[in-house]
Amino acid sequence: MREDFDKTIRIPVVTDLVRAGDAAIVEQVKNPYARQQRRQVFEQRLKERIDELKSATGQDEYSGLARAHAIRSEGHQQAATQAHSSRIDPSVEKHIDKARDDLIRELSTLLK
């Protein structure tokens, strides 16, 4: 029996060097709402960073609306120059224009 013990591979275990973890980290891991809190913090930081980038590049919501308005007004000017050569009934054109304006208005509210 003594010979078997001498041939056995022994793995040293150092238990006195193991220390308890940081109390704040242990509490965070045990907290069931920690994941949700981290997600909210991440989302908030992401939104702040996006706002910083938008303001740095000058692409805030008002510049987007100004760009959309310029595109619409340009489209209306082109439509006005082509109105005399149009073969579509004017009442149908008005209906299409109204539907297009309503759609653009609805889309611009979704982008806000």
N, C-alpha and C positions, 0 to 999 in steps of 0.2 A: 504494500500500500504506500509506503514511504517513497518507493521508486516512481510510482505513478504521479505523486505530487510534485516530485522534482522535474518530471518531464512535461508537466502542464505549462502551457503558455500563460503568463500572467500579464495583465494589462494594468498599468498603474492608473489610479483614479485620484485626481486631485480635487478634493471637495472644499478644502479651506480657501481656495482662491476664487471660488464662485461667489459673486456678490449679487445682492438683489438689484433689480433694474431701477431706473429712474422712476420715482413715484408718479410723476406727471404722465410719463409714457405708459406705465402700467394702467393708470386710471383711464387714459384715453383708449387703450385697447379693450378694456373691460366695459367701456361705455357703449351701450347699444345704439346711441344716436350719433356716435363719433363719425361714422361714414357719411351720414347726411350733413353733419356740420362741416366736414372737410369739403364735401361737394359744394355746399353753399358758399364757403370761403373761396373755393376755386372759381366758381361762376362769377362771384363778385369781382375778384381780381381780374378775370378775363374781360368782363364788361368794362372795368376801369381802363384796362390796357387798350381795348378797342376804341374807347372814347378818346384816350390820349393820342392814338394814331390818327383818328379822324380829325381831331383839332390840329394836329401837326401838319397834316396834308391838306387841310382846308376842305374836307369833305364831310361837313356836318349835314344835318337833315335839311337845312334851308338851302344849301347850295344844290342839293339834289332836286329840291322842289323848283328852284330857279332854272335848273337845266331842263326839267320836264316842261316847265312853262315855255321856255325858249323853243323847245322842239315842237310843242303844240302850236305856238304862234307861227312858227315857220311853216308848219303843215297847213295852217289856215291860209297863210299868204299864198302858198303854192296852189291850194284849192281855189282861191279867189281868182288867180290868173288863169286857171284851167276851167273855170265855171262857164265861160262863154263857149268853149268847145266841147262841153260835156253833152252826152246824149242821154243821160239818165234824167228821169223826171225830177224836178226840183223838190217836190214833196218827199220823194224817196231819199234824196240826198240829205234833206233836213233830218229825216228820221235816222239815217245812218250816222250823221254827225252827232245827233243827240245821244244815240246809243254809245258811240265811241267816247264822247265826253263823260258820260255816266261811268263807263268802264274805266277810263283813266282816273277819274275822281275816286272810284272805289279802290283801284289798285294803289293810288298814292296814299290813301288812308291806311291800307294794309302795310305799307312800307314804313310808316311812322313808328 
